[in-house]
């Protein structure tokens, strides 16, 4: 048996970055954004099986959910 609070997953490592630029056209301000999520494309475990159940023991500590892949997003904000 493994005592409670003695086994932990690795730390979550994710870096997100945003590039932003503002422009003024007459009385309208436009801000363009470019967001990059999970810059280094880490695949850390977010959720895993923590139960050891009889014949299903081979499932113990099996990752159930991992960090999503790299994603880039464009957006804009218009103020008038």
C-alpha positions, 0 to 999 in steps of 0.5 A: 500500500502507498501511504496518502500524500507521499506520491505526486505527479511532476510539476505542470510546465506550460508557457503562454505568450501574447503579442499585442499591438494598438493602432489609432485610426481617426477616433477608433482604436484597434488592438490586434493580439496573437496568443501562443499557448503551450509554447514548448509543446509540453505534454504533462499529465493532468489526470491519472488513475489513482485506484488499484482495483483487483484485476485492473491493477495494470491501469494504476497511474495510467494517464487519463488526460494530458496537456493539449498541444501548441495552439495559436489564436488571433484576436482583435479589439475595437474601441470607438 
